[in-house]
Amino acid sequence: MRHLDTALANLKFDSRMIDWNIKNGLLTKEELQTYLNSLKDCSGNTVNIDLEEDSDYSNDNGMN
């Protein structure tokens, strides 16, 4: 059971588990907010991409 407890602790702030953890009393909204406030801002590490369709490839489904 120790491994399961460790695995669940590692998932405490996992975005897929937050609602479940709050609903089941394993995480409070205050704990979540404290955790989110502690994360560093990594927005400078992003790359912008353009998702507009290129007319040269608009009829190409990637099969050519």
C-alpha positions in Angstrom: 0.0 0.0 0.0 3.0 2.3 0.5 3.7 2.4 -3.2 0.0 3.4 -3.9 0.2 6.1 -1.3 3.4 7.5 -2.9 1.9 7.4 -6.4 -1.3 9.2 -5.2 0.8 11.8 -3.4 2.7 12.4 -6.7 -0.6 13.0 -8.4 -2.0 15.4 -5.8 -1.6 18.4 -8.1 -1.9 16.6 -11.4 -4.4 18.5 -13.6 -6.3 15.4 -14.4 -6.8 14.6 -10.6 -7.4 18.0 -9.1 -11.2 17.9 -9.2 -11.3 14.3 -7.9 -8.8 15.2 -5.1 -10.8 18.2 -4.0 -14.1 16.3 -4.1 -12.6 13.5 -2.0 -11.0 15.8 0.6 -7.4 15.0 -0.4 -6.8 18.6 -1.6 -8.3 21.9 -0.5 -8.8 24.9 -2.9 -6.4 26.9 -0.6 -3.7 24.2 -1.1 -4.2 24.3 -4.8 -4.0 28.1 -4.9 -0.8 28.0 -2.8 0.7 25.4 -5.2 -0.3 27.4 -8.3 1.2 30.6 -6.9 4.5 28.8 -6.2 5.0 27.8 -9.8 7.6 29.9 -11.7 6.6 31.7 -14.8 7.9 29.8 -17.8 6.0 31.8 -20.5 9.3 33.1 -21.9 10.1 29.5 -22.9 7.3 29.3 -25.4 7.4 29.4 -29.2 4.5 30.9 -31.2 3.2 28.9 -34.1 0.8 30.0 -36.9 -2.1 27.5 -37.3 -3.6 29.2 -40.4 -3.9 27.0 -43.4 -1.3 27.4 -46.1 -3.1 27.5 -49.5 -0.3 25.4 -51.1 -1.2 22.5 -48.8 -5.0 23.1 -48.4 -5.9 20.1 -50.6 -3.0 17.9 -49.5 -4.0 15.4 -46.8 -0.4 14.4 -46.2 -0.6 11.4 -48.5 1.6 12.9 -51.3 
